[in-house]
Amino acid sequence: EPEVTQTPSHQVTQMGQEVILRCVPISNHLYFYWYRQILGQKVEFLVSFYNNEISEKSEIFDDQFSVERPDGSNFTLKIRSTKLEDSAMYFCASCRTGNTGELFFGEGSRLTVL
Amino acid sequence: KNEVEQSPQNLTAQEGEFITINCSYSVGISALHWLQQHPGGGIVSLFMLSSGKKKHGRLIATINIQEKHSSLHITASHPRDSAVYICAVGSNYQLIWGAGTKLIIKP
């Protein structure tokens, strides 16, 4: 069964370092999302991506964050200069038909900023 | 006020019991999702609803658009159903997530 894959599963980094989280969505999906979940808190929307551009982004998704789809298969989330409060589980998701489609999630990438 | 409210926050039940988890929302939506998050953190989509009722195995999800309310039911609950169940509503390509209901089914 097709699945969304994320790498790395866990990354530890020093504050101020750049981090790239990678996602490979399901191949025929057109809509891609990043969410994050700080430990013990609810999941929060970061950004949605369609047709090679950002469709929507939340207040969390400030200038430190960027997304791109560099090669037609990977979907990456870059955090330019990590802060302690960026420590969270980051989930990538994809779906075929946008808001009304079933979402498929990756297993998540746990980011720990020291 | 939270845009998505779930109740109860925590629920412990005995194996075999009928489980109901409720979700109320205050925003206009195009779809409502029920998701399951296991202790390891992984998230699985259970249902996506825009109207009516859906059933998958022992799980049933209903939505009342006029009342902005949805319920997730689990029949003949089993310890493997223990997880956090999350309601999320979709508008404008983003999902607004509820805080989740932590369900524990005891054998």
Backbone of each chain as ProteinMPNN parsed JSONL, in Angstrom:
{"seq_chain_A": "EPEVTQTPSHQVTQMGQEVILRCVPISNHLYFYWYRQILGQKVEFLVSFYNNEISEKSEIFDDQFSVERPDGSNFTLKIRSTKLEDSAMYFCASCRTGNTGELFFGEGSRLTVL", "coords_chain_A": {"N_chain_A": [[0.85, -1.2, 0.0], [0.548, 2.228, -0.832], [2.506, 4.79, 0.77], [3.254, 7.615, 2.854], [6.441, 8.794, 3.348], [8.865, 9.802, 5.731], [11.882, 11.48, 6.491], [14.558, 12.724, 8.554], [13.786, 10.232, 11.104], [14.287, 11.06, 13.632], [15.89, 13.954, 14.727], [18.518, 15.655, 16.205], [19.596, 18.834, 17.054], [21.635, 21.773, 17.274], [20.735, 24.908, 18.682], [20.067, 27.52, 16.433], [21.058, 26.293, 14.201], [20.532, 25.127, 10.83], [17.854, 23.138, 9.636], [16.651, 20.478, 7.688], [13.782, 18.824, 6.885], [12.551, 15.931, 5.431], [10.176, 14.653, 3.077], [8.416, 12.166, 1.351], [5.75, 12.224, -0.533], [2.715, 10.381, -1.394], [2.614, 9.082, -4.658], [0.692, 9.925, -6.651], [-0.558, 12.007, -5.479], [-1.598, 15.403, -4.946], [-1.701, 17.466, -3.176], [-0.043, 18.837, -0.435], [1.097, 18.841, 2.913], [2.394, 20.301, 5.906], [2.505, 19.669, 9.334], [2.803, 20.353, 12.841], [3.568, 19.062, 16.096], [3.959, 19.974, 19.217], [5.361, 18.55, 22.12], [2.92, 17.057, 24.081], [0.969, 18.8, 23.31], [-1.648, 20.0, 21.05], [-1.991, 19.07, 17.59], [-0.745, 21.238, 15.082], [-1.405, 23.222, 12.255], [0.908, 23.976, 9.711], [1.622, 24.582, 6.96], [0.325, 24.486, 3.631], [0.576, 23.071, 0.362], [0.414, 23.322, -3.068], [0.436, 22.672, -6.496], [3.045, 23.466, -6.877], [3.352, 25.681, -5.237], [2.901, 27.594, -2.208], [-0.205, 27.205, -0.665], [-1.599, 27.941, 1.593], [-0.719, 29.262, 4.752], [0.155, 29.14, 8.209], [0.248, 31.286, 11.129], [2.411, 30.443, 12.495], [4.243, 29.688, 10.631], [6.671, 31.345, 9.87], [9.227, 33.596, 8.606], [11.406, 32.028, 9.077], [10.85, 29.544, 8.2], [10.601, 27.41, 5.36], [9.325, 25.832, 2.397], [9.718, 23.398, -0.145], [9.52, 21.708, -3.299], [11.681, 20.03, -4.605], [12.293, 18.175, -6.638], [10.078, 16.967, -7.774], [9.302, 14.727, -6.382], [10.218, 14.657, -3.683], [9.274, 16.506, -0.761], [10.063, 19.17, 1.06], [10.713, 20.57, 4.291], [12.195, 23.352, 5.549], [13.944, 24.686, 8.246], [15.357, 27.599, 9.043], [17.012, 28.791, 11.052], [17.188, 27.287, 13.842], [15.181, 27.34, 16.806], [14.772, 26.879, 20.334], [12.077, 26.451, 20.848], [11.22, 25.276, 18.556], [11.366, 22.612, 18.803], [9.726, 19.667, 18.302], [7.325, 17.278, 17.031], [7.192, 16.74, 13.653], [4.901, 16.451, 11.134], [4.312, 15.225, 7.928], [1.897, 15.317, 5.37], [-0.22, 14.076, 2.758], [-2.631, 14.432, 0.139], [-4.998, 13.469, -2.386], [-7.049, 15.033, -3.372], [-7.268, 17.588, -2.182], [-9.026, 19.605, 0.145], [-11.238, 17.928, 0.55], [-10.347, 15.385, 0.436], [-9.012, 12.186, 1.514], [-6.58, 12.213, 4.025], [-3.183, 11.283, 4.103], [-0.703, 10.356, 6.295], [2.743, 10.797, 7.153], [5.135, 9.071, 9.285], [6.228, 10.878, 10.924], [8.698, 13.301, 11.967], [10.88, 13.684, 14.514], [12.041, 16.516, 16.024], [14.609, 17.764, 17.923], [15.777, 20.483, 19.573], [18.64, 21.775, 20.932]], "CA_chain_A": [[0.0, 0.0, 0.0], [1.368, 3.449, -0.885], [2.591, 5.478, 2.041], [4.063, 8.821, 2.942], [7.637, 8.508, 4.14], [9.551, 10.984, 6.241], [13.224, 11.326, 7.053], [14.875, 11.606, 9.444], [12.763, 9.975, 12.11], [14.641, 11.888, 14.781], [17.069, 14.779, 14.532], [18.924, 16.524, 17.311], [20.406, 19.904, 16.491], [21.93, 22.9, 18.154], [20.002, 26.142, 18.402], [20.689, 28.351, 15.413], [21.401, 25.496, 13.026], [19.496, 24.88, 9.82], [17.371, 21.766, 9.589], [15.774, 20.13, 6.573], [12.991, 17.613, 7.075], [12.172, 15.47, 4.089], [8.945, 13.873, 2.955], [8.067, 11.685, 0.023], [4.303, 11.978, -0.537], [2.225, 9.345, -2.296], [3.028, 9.589, -5.965], [-0.351, 10.601, -7.436], [-1.18, 13.05, -4.666], [-1.332, 16.737, -5.466], [-1.745, 18.442, -2.098], [0.931, 18.432, 0.573], [0.923, 19.613, 4.136], [3.221, 20.08, 7.088], [1.928, 19.963, 10.634], [3.725, 20.042, 13.915], [2.956, 18.79, 17.396], [4.849, 20.129, 20.37], [5.066, 17.486, 23.079], [1.819, 17.289, 25.009], [0.014, 19.781, 22.785], [-2.379, 19.506, 19.89], [-1.359, 19.236, 16.286], [-0.966, 22.573, 14.507], [-1.139, 23.367, 10.827], [1.987, 24.895, 9.335], [1.602, 25.064, 5.582], [-0.16, 23.593, 2.584], [1.354, 23.279, -0.864], [-0.275, 22.753, -4.223], [0.841, 23.226, -7.786], [4.379, 24.05, -6.696], [3.4, 26.899, -4.445], [2.187, 27.568, -0.937], [-1.619, 27.557, -0.757], [-2.017, 28.544, 2.85], [0.244, 29.057, 5.82], [-0.307, 29.635, 9.499], [1.088, 32.318, 11.765], [3.649, 29.794, 12.957], [5.12, 29.55, 9.464], [7.25, 32.664, 9.618], [10.326, 33.651, 7.631], [12.402, 30.991, 9.378], [10.409, 28.307, 7.576], [10.34, 27.401, 3.927], [9.033, 24.518, 1.839], [9.885, 23.288, -1.574], [9.407, 20.384, -3.898], [12.827, 20.258, -5.5], [12.503, 17.231, -7.742], [8.84, 16.321, -8.168], [8.901, 13.644, -5.483], [10.431, 15.076, -2.305], [8.639, 17.731, -0.27], [10.92, 19.442, 2.21], [10.487, 21.677, 5.209], [13.473, 23.861, 6.05], [13.93, 25.674, 9.316], [16.618, 28.256, 8.735], [17.809, 28.994, 12.266], [16.282, 26.666, 14.806], [15.036, 27.85, 18.167], [14.382, 25.832, 21.277], [10.638, 26.197, 20.729], [10.936, 24.5, 17.344], [11.371, 21.195, 19.166], [8.374, 19.145, 18.095], [7.174, 16.251, 16.001], [6.726, 17.354, 12.416], [4.216, 15.473, 10.294], [3.991, 15.527, 6.544], [0.705, 14.622, 4.901], [-0.587, 14.37, 1.38], [-3.902, 13.89, -0.319], [-5.161, 13.563, -3.831], [-8.067, 15.977, -3.809], [-7.377, 18.788, -1.374], [-9.783, 19.655, 1.389], [-12.236, 16.875, 0.686], [-9.717, 14.087, 0.229], [-8.452, 11.523, 2.677], [-5.192, 12.585, 4.292], [-2.255, 10.222, 4.456], [0.359, 10.964, 7.089], [3.989, 10.114, 7.432], [5.305, 8.672, 10.673], [6.691, 12.038, 11.685], [10.118, 13.531, 12.254], [11.004, 14.361, 15.814], [13.149, 17.472, 16.054], [14.999, 18.219, 19.251], [16.725, 21.602, 19.48], [19.324, 21.936, 22.227]], "C_chain_A": [[0.883, 1.248, 0.0], [1.384, 4.138, 0.467], [3.445, 6.728, 1.904], [5.265, 8.497, 3.821], [8.34, 9.794, 4.525], [10.939, 10.603, 6.756], [13.759, 12.685, 7.508], [13.725, 11.341, 10.41], [13.027, 10.802, 13.365], [15.916, 12.666, 14.455], [17.295, 15.655, 15.744], [19.853, 17.576, 16.734], [20.638, 20.985, 17.533], [21.114, 24.118, 17.718], [20.773, 26.99, 17.392], [21.079, 27.609, 14.149], [20.218, 25.376, 12.082], [19.136, 23.401, 9.815], [16.491, 21.593, 8.349], [15.103, 18.809, 6.883], [12.429, 17.218, 5.714], [10.953, 14.567, 4.127], [8.826, 13.404, 1.513], [6.575, 11.367, 0.054], [3.954, 10.801, -1.454], [2.227, 9.903, -3.716], [1.935, 10.31, -6.747], [-1.09, 11.669, -6.641], [-0.703, 14.429, -5.113], [-1.217, 17.792, -4.377], [-0.857, 17.949, -0.956], [0.858, 19.401, 1.746], [2.051, 19.301, 5.117], [2.442, 20.521, 8.316], [3.008, 19.746, 11.677], [2.943, 19.82, 15.199], [4.035, 18.907, 18.452], [4.399, 19.12, 21.415], [3.949, 17.883, 24.037], [0.774, 18.263, 24.514], [-0.692, 19.23, 21.545], [-1.614, 19.785, 18.605], [-1.722, 20.611, 15.73], [-0.603, 22.552, 13.028], [0.009, 24.343, 10.603], [1.744, 25.473, 7.939], [0.974, 24.005, 4.678], [0.455, 24.017, 1.256], [0.647, 22.589, -1.999], [0.237, 23.433, -5.472], [2.127, 24.036, -7.645], [4.387, 25.416, -6.013], [2.601, 26.739, -3.158], [0.752, 28.028, -1.161], [-2.064, 28.356, 0.461], [-0.901, 28.325, 3.859], [-0.286, 29.683, 7.087], [0.648, 30.707, 10.018], [2.416, 31.748, 12.235], [4.697, 29.812, 11.843], [5.676, 30.914, 9.095], [8.455, 32.543, 8.683], [11.421, 32.627, 7.895], [12.086, 29.676, 8.671], [10.314, 28.485, 6.065], [10.054, 25.973, 3.496], [9.354, 24.561, 0.365], [9.73, 21.845, -2.007], [10.476, 20.347, -4.984], [12.865, 19.376, -6.732], [11.246, 16.483, -8.143], [8.434, 15.153, -7.305], [9.081, 14.051, -4.024], [9.693, 16.374, -2.01], [9.35, 18.062, 1.037], [10.449, 20.64, 3.01], [11.851, 22.096, 5.752], [13.211, 24.856, 7.169], [15.304, 26.309, 9.311], [17.533, 28.37, 9.953], [16.964, 28.526, 13.435], [16.344, 27.339, 16.17], [14.608, 26.698, 19.052], [12.916, 25.441, 21.088], [10.24, 25.516, 19.425], [10.951, 22.998, 17.622], [9.94, 20.666, 19.125], [8.456, 17.933, 17.19], [6.584, 16.946, 14.782], [6.149, 16.26, 11.521], [4.008, 16.041, 8.905], [2.736, 14.742, 6.184], [0.457, 14.977, 3.447], [-1.984, 13.847, 1.116], [-4.084, 14.192, -1.789], [-6.036, 14.738, -4.228], [-8.291, 17.11, -2.826], [-8.232, 18.613, -0.154], [-10.743, 18.505, 1.58], [-11.649, 15.484, 0.484], [-9.197, 13.501, 1.52], [-6.982, 11.91, 2.802], [-4.382, 11.35, 4.639], [-1.041, 10.877, 5.12], [1.62, 10.115, 7.058], [4.082, 9.808, 8.922], [5.827, 9.81, 11.551], [8.205, 12.097, 11.814], [10.202, 14.291, 13.567], [12.243, 15.243, 15.789], [13.388, 17.915, 17.488], [16.065, 19.289, 19.088], [17.317, 21.84, 20.865], [19.933, 23.327, 22.362]], "O_chain_A": [[1.858, 1.318, 0.748], [0.41, 4.083, 1.218], [4.238, 6.873, 0.974], [5.105, 7.976, 4.925], [8.402, 10.747, 3.748], [11.133, 9.552, 7.367], [13.436, 13.702, 6.895], [12.798, 12.145, 10.515], [12.097, 11.193, 14.069], [16.894, 12.099, 13.967], [16.378, 16.311, 16.241], [20.793, 17.25, 16.009], [19.924, 21.085, 18.531], [20.847, 24.316, 16.533], [21.989, 27.149, 17.5], [21.397, 28.231, 13.136], [19.061, 25.505, 12.483], [19.994, 22.533, 9.97], [15.69, 22.466, 8.015], [15.767, 17.8, 7.116], [11.911, 18.043, 4.962], [10.734, 13.821, 5.081], [9.102, 14.154, 0.577], [6.176, 10.344, 0.609], [4.802, 10.3, -2.192], [1.879, 11.063, -3.937], [2.253, 11.257, -7.465], [-2.123, 12.175, -7.078], [0.42, 14.601, -5.587], [-0.7, 18.883, -4.616], [-0.92, 16.783, -0.567], [0.598, 20.594, 1.591], [2.584, 18.192, 5.15], [1.816, 21.58, 8.342], [3.995, 19.051, 11.437], [1.828, 20.311, 15.371], [4.911, 18.049, 18.567], [3.205, 18.865, 21.574], [4.025, 18.909, 24.713], [-0.204, 18.533, 25.212], [-0.375, 18.143, 21.06], [-0.716, 20.626, 18.558], [-2.848, 21.084, 15.883], [0.382, 21.938, 12.62], [0.071, 25.402, 11.228], [1.67, 26.688, 7.76], [1.077, 22.804, 4.926], [0.808, 25.181, 1.062], [0.315, 21.407, -1.909], [0.445, 24.646, -5.487], [2.275, 25.121, -8.207], [5.315, 26.205, -6.192], [1.743, 25.864, -3.041], [0.504, 29.078, -1.754], [-2.813, 29.327, 0.348], [-0.215, 27.303, 3.817], [-1.072, 30.63, 7.053], [1.694, 30.986, 9.432], [3.41, 32.463, 12.358], [5.893, 29.937, 12.105], [5.224, 31.556, 8.146], [8.663, 31.506, 8.053], [12.268, 32.384, 7.035], [12.945, 28.802, 8.556], [9.991, 29.563, 5.565], [10.484, 25.02, 4.146], [9.275, 25.604, -0.285], [9.796, 20.909, -1.209], [10.19, 20.607, -6.153], [13.406, 19.773, -7.764], [11.342, 15.447, -8.801], [7.334, 14.625, -7.466], [8.19, 13.818, -3.208], [9.511, 17.221, -2.885], [9.249, 17.313, 2.009], [9.87, 21.586, 2.478], [12.569, 21.289, 6.343], [12.369, 25.746, 7.05], [16.306, 25.634, 9.548], [18.721, 28.063, 9.861], [16.131, 29.268, 13.955], [17.382, 27.826, 16.617], [14.138, 25.667, 18.569], [12.558, 24.265, 21.157], [9.067, 25.213, 19.209], [10.582, 22.204, 16.757], [9.06, 21.163, 19.829], [9.514, 17.605, 16.653], [5.584, 17.657, 14.887], [6.819, 15.279, 11.198], [3.584, 17.184, 8.735], [2.548, 13.62, 6.652], [0.867, 16.034, 2.969], [-2.457, 12.931, 1.788], [-3.414, 15.054, -2.357], [-5.821, 15.368, -5.263], [-9.428, 17.551, -2.659], [-8.17, 17.58, 0.513], [-11.031, 18.145, 2.721], [-12.393, 14.509, 0.374], [-8.969, 14.214, 2.497], [-6.242, 11.932, 1.819], [-4.841, 10.479, 5.378], [-0.441, 11.811, 4.587], [1.569, 8.89, 6.952], [3.235, 10.222, 9.714], [5.855, 9.699, 12.777], [8.893, 11.077, 11.774], [9.668, 15.391, 13.707], [13.355, 14.766, 15.561], [12.476, 18.38, 18.171], [17.132, 19.032, 18.529], [16.597, 22.074, 21.835], [20.545, 23.637, 23.384]]}, "seq_chain_B": "KNEVEQSPQNLTAQEGEFITINCSYSVGISALHWLQQHPGGGIVSLFMLSSGKKKHGRLIATINIQEKHSSLHITASHPRDSAVYICAVGSNYQLIWGAGTKLIIKP", "coords_chain_B": {"N_chain_B": [[-11.853, 31.247, 22.567], [-11.802, 27.843, 21.668], [-11.706, 26.693, 18.345], [-12.305, 24.126, 17.63], [-13.734, 21.748, 19.554], [-13.422, 18.987, 21.672], [-14.95, 16.224, 23.326], [-15.193, 13.459, 25.582], [-12.158, 14.612, 27.294], [-10.576, 12.616, 28.269], [-11.059, 9.121, 28.382], [-11.908, 6.156, 29.852], [-12.634, 2.799, 29.499], [-14.262, -0.417, 29.668], [-13.381, -3.409, 27.963], [-15.37, -4.182, 25.183], [-17.348, -2.317, 25.58], [-19.535, 0.268, 24.3], [-18.41, 3.087, 22.645], [-18.402, 6.606, 22.605], [-17.287, 9.545, 21.148], [-17.182, 13.014, 21.052], [-17.357, 15.922, 18.926], [-17.298, 19.341, 18.454], [-17.556, 22.237, 16.449], [-16.747, 25.569, 15.411], [-16.323, 26.947, 13.12], [-16.811, 27.573, 9.589], [-16.79, 24.793, 7.412], [-15.354, 22.553, 4.978], [-14.889, 19.921, 5.193], [-14.723, 17.314, 7.64], [-12.455, 15.621, 9.67], [-11.729, 12.535, 11.22], [-9.19, 11.257, 13.194], [-6.623, 8.998, 14.239], [-4.264, 8.703, 16.771], [-1.482, 6.984, 17.743], [0.399, 5.83, 20.65], [3.1, 5.929, 19.884], [3.118, 8.091, 18.249], [2.412, 8.228, 15.559], [0.026, 9.122, 13.024], [-3.149, 8.294, 11.849], [-5.563, 8.497, 9.374], [-8.979, 8.176, 9.91], [-11.652, 8.734, 9.127], [-13.151, 10.831, 6.674], [-15.445, 13.314, 6.494], [-18.174, 14.954, 4.989], [-20.837, 15.11, 5.121], [-23.639, 13.444, 6.668], [-23.14, 10.036, 7.417], [-20.617, 7.624, 8.11], [-19.247, 4.329, 7.934], [-16.862, 2.048, 9.102], [-15.831, -1.001, 9.564], [-15.77, -1.549, 12.981], [-16.092, 1.049, 13.56], [-17.898, 4.09, 13.532], [-18.824, 7.121, 12.102], [-20.43, 10.225, 12.413], [-21.943, 13.218, 11.205], [-23.365, 16.392, 11.781], [-24.124, 18.962, 9.987], [-25.598, 21.32, 10.264], [-25.768, 21.649, 13.014], [-23.125, 21.773, 13.569], [-21.554, 19.608, 14.551], [-20.025, 16.524, 15.348], [-19.778, 12.985, 15.769], [-17.857, 10.219, 16.904], [-18.087, 6.814, 16.967], [-17.365, 3.763, 18.597], [-17.922, 0.438, 18.335], [-18.201, -2.539, 20.31], [-15.707, -2.334, 21.787], [-12.125, -2.692, 22.009], [-8.996, -3.53, 23.579], [-6.936, -2.846, 21.758], [-7.935, -0.618, 20.548], [-7.173, 1.474, 22.036], [-5.971, 4.678, 22.123], [-5.247, 8.044, 21.005], [-7.886, 9.97, 19.89], [-8.634, 12.166, 17.366], [-10.306, 15.014, 16.266], [-10.513, 16.936, 13.376], [-10.957, 19.869, 11.468], [-11.569, 21.051, 8.198], [-10.81, 23.881, 6.341], [-10.241, 26.019, 3.671], [-7.874, 24.704, 2.799], [-6.418, 24.235, 5.124], [-6.082, 22.395, 8.221], [-7.833, 22.554, 11.231], [-7.186, 21.553, 14.395], [-8.56, 19.476, 16.932], [-8.036, 18.965, 20.46], [-7.917, 16.345, 21.055], [-9.031, 13.101, 22.207], [-8.199, 11.012, 24.729], [-8.283, 7.649, 24.74], [-8.693, 4.775, 26.643], [-8.917, 1.386, 26.682], [-9.737, -1.134, 28.768], [-8.846, -4.543, 29.384]], "CA_chain_B": [[-12.609, 30.006, 22.465], [-11.261, 26.939, 20.686], [-12.576, 26.498, 17.184], [-12.69, 22.709, 17.623], [-13.808, 21.251, 20.924], [-13.713, 17.566, 21.777], [-15.272, 15.7, 24.651], [-14.411, 13.908, 26.732], [-10.708, 14.688, 27.068], [-10.066, 11.289, 28.606], [-12.13, 8.138, 28.516], [-11.472, 4.8, 30.158], [-13.793, 1.91, 29.41], [-13.979, -1.848, 29.65], [-13.486, -4.074, 26.667], [-16.732, -4.512, 24.777], [-18.27, -1.185, 25.728], [-19.797, 1.171, 23.172], [-17.693, 4.331, 22.928], [-18.773, 7.79, 21.822], [-16.443, 10.726, 21.296], [-17.882, 14.116, 20.409], [-16.575, 17.036, 18.384], [-18.071, 20.51, 18.032], [-16.682, 23.217, 15.814], [-17.411, 26.87, 15.291], [-15.975, 27.574, 11.845], [-17.347, 26.932, 8.395], [-15.845, 23.776, 6.968], [-15.713, 21.744, 3.82], [-14.786, 18.518, 5.579], [-14.289, 17.011, 9.007], [-11.658, 14.409, 9.709], [-11.406, 11.842, 12.461], [-7.873, 10.658, 13.075], [-6.195, 8.213, 15.389], [-2.836, 8.846, 17.031], [-1.021, 5.967, 18.668], [1.413, 6.315, 21.589], [4.348, 6.233, 19.191], [2.987, 9.39, 17.597], [1.905, 8.156, 14.191], [-1.36, 9.554, 12.829], [-3.855, 7.583, 10.791], [-6.871, 9.055, 9.081], [-10.047, 7.19, 10.032], [-12.779, 9.145, 8.308], [-13.319, 12.197, 6.206], [-16.895, 13.478, 6.352], [-18.743, 16.274, 4.696], [-22.251, 15.016, 5.482], [-24.191, 12.117, 6.931], [-22.608, 8.99, 8.274], [-19.759, 6.637, 7.47], [-18.959, 3.182, 8.79], [-15.723, 1.23, 8.67], [-15.637, -2.004, 10.601], [-16.468, -1.221, 14.222], [-16.1, 2.506, 13.719], [-18.955, 4.831, 12.848], [-18.698, 8.562, 12.279], [-21.589, 10.982, 11.943], [-21.776, 14.662, 11.245], [-24.547, 17.227, 11.605], [-23.563, 20.227, 9.509], [-26.375, 22.443, 10.808], [-25.423, 21.831, 14.422], [-21.658, 21.82, 13.663], [-21.233, 18.591, 15.536], [-19.734, 15.199, 14.824], [-19.485, 11.959, 16.769], [-17.174, 8.996, 16.503], [-18.522, 5.704, 17.804], [-16.657, 2.49, 18.466], [-18.713, -0.655, 18.884], [-17.431, -3.695, 20.798], [-14.344, -1.798, 21.926], [-11.064, -3.658, 22.267], [-7.781, -2.831, 24.042], [-6.14, -2.276, 20.665], [-8.513, 0.682, 20.172], [-6.596, 2.501, 22.914], [-5.226, 5.662, 21.326], [-5.853, 9.379, 21.047], [-8.738, 10.198, 18.724], [-8.594, 13.597, 17.119], [-11.195, 15.605, 15.277], [-9.889, 18.088, 12.711], [-11.879, 20.393, 10.463], [-10.84, 21.609, 7.077], [-11.273, 25.038, 5.587], [-9.163, 26.726, 2.961], [-6.679, 23.868, 2.71], [-5.737, 23.945, 6.379], [-6.884, 21.693, 9.209], [-7.825, 23.033, 12.605], [-7.218, 20.291, 15.124], [-8.972, 19.415, 18.319], [-6.993, 18.557, 21.408], [-7.881, 14.888, 21.122], [-9.623, 12.335, 23.309], [-7.36, 9.848, 25.034], [-9.138, 6.503, 25.036], [-8.049, 3.567, 27.169], [-9.843, 0.264, 26.811], [-9.155, -2.141, 29.658], [-9.323, -5.897, 29.073]], "C_chain_B": [[-11.984, 29.158, 21.372], [-12.252, 26.76, 19.547], [-13.052, 25.067, 17.064], [-12.62, 22.209, 19.066], [-14.161, 19.784, 20.909], [-14.084, 17.225, 23.213], [-15.551, 14.207, 24.557], [-12.931, 14.04, 26.383], [-10.057, 13.329, 27.28], [-11.251, 10.356, 28.805], [-11.507, 6.779, 28.758], [-12.703, 3.92, 30.195], [-13.332, 0.457, 29.434], [-14.141, -2.396, 28.233], [-14.939, -4.449, 26.392], [-17.71, -3.361, 24.862], [-18.393, -0.397, 24.424], [-19.228, 2.536, 23.534], [-18.224, 5.445, 22.033], [-17.832, 8.938, 22.162], [-17.082, 11.835, 20.464], [-16.944, 15.229, 19.977], [-17.539, 18.138, 17.97], [-17.105, 21.541, 17.459], [-17.464, 24.494, 15.552], [-17.144, 27.552, 13.961], [-16.705, 26.879, 10.706], [-16.325, 25.954, 7.853], [-16.295, 23.169, 5.654], [-15.624, 20.265, 4.142], [-14.341, 18.412, 7.025], [-13.575, 15.67, 8.979], [-11.627, 13.844, 11.125], [-10.104, 11.092, 12.235], [-7.533, 9.939, 14.36], [-4.68, 8.387, 15.552], [-2.417, 7.853, 18.102], [0.103, 6.513, 19.539], [2.746, 6.642, 20.934], [4.309, 7.528, 18.419], [2.385, 9.363, 16.215], [0.423, 8.479, 14.104], [-1.942, 8.809, 11.645], [-5.211, 8.242, 10.603], [-7.914, 7.949, 9.152], [-11.192, 7.503, 9.077], [-12.576, 10.575, 7.828], [-14.798, 12.34, 5.859], [-17.22, 14.876, 5.882], [-20.239, 16.289, 4.965], [-22.55, 13.593, 5.912], [-23.37, 11.254, 7.861], [-21.702, 8.085, 7.46], [-19.434, 5.543, 8.465], [-17.767, 2.445, 8.202], [-15.441, 0.241, 9.789], [-16.447, -1.658, 11.832], [-16.57, 0.274, 14.483], [-17.206, 3.137, 12.899], [-18.729, 6.312, 13.124], [-19.916, 9.24, 11.687], [-21.266, 12.468, 12.017], [-23.118, 15.339, 11.024], [-24.045, 18.622, 11.255], [-24.286, 21.423, 10.128], [-25.986, 22.729, 12.248], [-23.916, 21.929, 14.632], [-21.156, 20.844, 14.722], [-21.006, 17.255, 14.839], [-19.472, 14.253, 15.988], [-18.745, 10.804, 16.116], [-17.599, 7.911, 17.495], [-17.645, 4.486, 17.537], [-17.543, 1.428, 19.111], [-17.788, -1.794, 19.299], [-15.961, -3.328, 20.972], [-13.367, -2.879, 22.4], [-9.836, -2.905, 22.752], [-6.932, -2.234, 22.922], [-6.729, -0.975, 20.129], [-7.937, 1.817, 21.021], [-5.665, 3.398, 22.104], [-5.81, 7.038, 21.631], [-6.63, 9.577, 19.751], [-8.918, 11.701, 18.556], [-9.577, 13.958, 16.022], [-10.481, 16.811, 14.671], [-10.824, 18.549, 11.61], [-11.097, 21.151, 9.413], [-11.542, 22.789, 6.445], [-10.07, 25.644, 4.893], [-7.832, 25.991, 3.0], [-5.955, 23.633, 4.024], [-6.665, 23.169, 7.312], [-6.7, 22.355, 10.56], [-8.096, 21.82, 13.47], [-7.809, 20.472, 16.513], [-7.827, 18.902, 19.18], [-6.905, 17.046, 21.554], [-8.583, 14.332, 22.344], [-8.755, 11.112, 23.53], [-8.252, 8.716, 25.513], [-8.29, 5.34, 25.516], [-9.124, 2.511, 27.334], [-9.15, -0.815, 27.641], [-9.717, -3.517, 29.334], [-10.244, -6.408, 30.18]], "O_chain_B": [[-11.67, 29.653, 20.29], [-13.463, 26.686, 19.754], [-14.094, 24.811, 16.46], [-11.567, 22.25, 19.702], [-15.092, 19.371, 20.217], [-13.609, 17.838, 24.169], [-16.09, 13.741, 23.554], [-12.503, 13.629, 25.304], [-9.123, 12.945, 26.576], [-12.297, 10.747, 29.324], [-10.683, 6.308, 27.974], [-13.697, 4.252, 30.841], [-12.153, 0.159, 29.241], [-14.934, -1.899, 27.434], [-15.639, -4.966, 27.263], [-18.792, -3.422, 24.277], [-17.498, -0.395, 23.58], [-19.525, 3.079, 24.598], [-18.463, 5.237, 20.844], [-17.616, 9.254, 23.333], [-17.473, 11.619, 19.316], [-15.889, 15.45, 20.572], [-18.485, 17.894, 17.222], [-15.979, 21.69, 17.934], [-18.693, 24.484, 15.483], [-17.684, 28.627, 13.7], [-17.159, 25.743, 10.842], [-15.129, 26.245, 7.833], [-17.461, 23.261, 5.271], [-16.216, 19.44, 3.445], [-13.675, 19.298, 7.559], [-14.029, 14.715, 8.349], [-11.514, 14.586, 12.101], [-9.93, 10.392, 11.238], [-8.08, 10.229, 15.424], [-3.919, 8.236, 14.597], [-2.927, 7.874, 19.223], [0.698, 7.541, 19.212], [3.45, 7.544, 21.387], [5.347, 8.02, 17.978], [1.891, 10.386, 15.74], [-0.346, 8.148, 15.007], [-1.324, 8.703, 10.586], [-5.918, 8.512, 11.574], [-7.754, 6.901, 8.525], [-11.641, 6.643, 8.318], [-11.929, 11.397, 8.478], [-15.335, 11.592, 5.042], [-16.618, 15.856, 6.322], [-20.847, 17.357, 5.032], [-21.824, 12.658, 5.575], [-22.961, 11.678, 8.942], [-21.961, 7.808, 6.289], [-19.353, 5.779, 9.67], [-17.666, 2.242, 6.992], [-14.884, 0.598, 10.827], [-17.664, -1.491, 11.755], [-17.082, 0.699, 15.519], [-17.43, 2.782, 11.742], [-18.47, 6.703, 14.262], [-20.38, 8.883, 10.604], [-20.42, 12.901, 12.799], [-23.91, 14.912, 10.184], [-23.595, 19.367, 12.125], [-23.656, 22.422, 10.476], [-25.885, 23.884, 12.662], [-23.467, 22.146, 15.758], [-20.436, 21.212, 15.651], [-21.693, 16.904, 13.88], [-19.006, 14.664, 17.05], [-18.969, 10.462, 14.955], [-17.481, 8.082, 18.709], [-17.243, 4.222, 16.404], [-17.872, 1.517, 20.294], [-16.724, -1.988, 18.711], [-15.082, -3.944, 20.369], [-13.736, -3.831, 23.088], [-9.643, -1.749, 22.376], [-6.275, -1.214, 23.127], [-6.083, -0.295, 19.331], [-8.191, 2.99, 20.745], [-4.706, 2.935, 21.487], [-6.748, 7.169, 22.417], [-6.102, 9.379, 18.657], [-9.304, 12.407, 19.488], [-9.663, 13.291, 14.99], [-9.905, 17.618, 15.4], [-11.414, 17.733, 10.902], [-10.095, 21.803, 9.705], [-12.71, 22.711, 6.065], [-8.997, 25.761, 5.485], [-6.784, 26.602, 3.211], [-4.966, 22.901, 4.05], [-7.888, 23.273, 7.207], [-5.587, 22.672, 10.979], [-9.109, 21.139, 13.304], [-7.587, 21.485, 17.177], [-6.791, 18.465, 18.678], [-5.938, 16.524, 22.109], [-8.713, 14.997, 23.372], [-8.591, 10.28, 22.637], [-8.895, 8.813, 26.559], [-7.301, 4.967, 24.885], [-10.115, 2.716, 28.035], [-8.106, -1.338, 27.253], [-10.905, -3.659, 29.044], [-10.745, -7.529, 30.098]]}, "name": "protein", "num_of_chains": 2, "seq": "EPEVTQTPSHQVTQMGQEVILRCVPISNHLYFYWYRQILGQKVEFLVSFYNNEISEKSEIFDDQFSVERPDGSNFTLKIRSTKLEDSAMYFCASCRTGNTGELFFGEGSRLTVLKNEVEQSPQNLTAQEGEFITINCSYSVGISALHWLQQHPGGGIVSLFMLSSGKKKHGRLIATINIQEKHSSLHITASHPRDSAVYICAVGSNYQLIWGAGTKLIIKP"}
